[in-house]
């Protein structure tokens, strides 16, 4: 996979963050920005989970992402479940569901 789109996205997000002054935002603007940042977070979470599932190393994921090993294990497990449920994977890939929502959906469908 080419990483240039990710590099561009990171630079653009860094620029957006540099210009962010949340205290000066109107409530409407803050709500709009929250939706943008939340979608970005969901999109990034899919990629992180998918790549982490491929690597399968919770200790490394915890170190790189600054999370606990337990949270890293959950991310890896959710990423693995994407392979078994293409519809769930697509919803996560498009940022329609968060990683937490995807994990819950995967557990629910596994039990059903």
KAKANOR-V506544 format. One line per field, one symbol per residue. phi: phi as a letter, one per 40 degrees, with the letter a starting at -180 (. if undefined). burial: # if it has 24 or more other ideal C-beta (glycine too) atoms within 12 Angstrom, else .. Layout:
# KAKANOR-V506544
phi=???
burial=???
This chain:
# KAKANOR-V506544
phi=.ccdccdcccccccccccccbdcccccccccccdcccccdcccccccccccccccgbccccccccgbcccccdcccccccccccbdccdcccdcgcbccccccccccccccc
burial=.........................................############....#..#...#.....############..#..##..##.#.###..##.##......
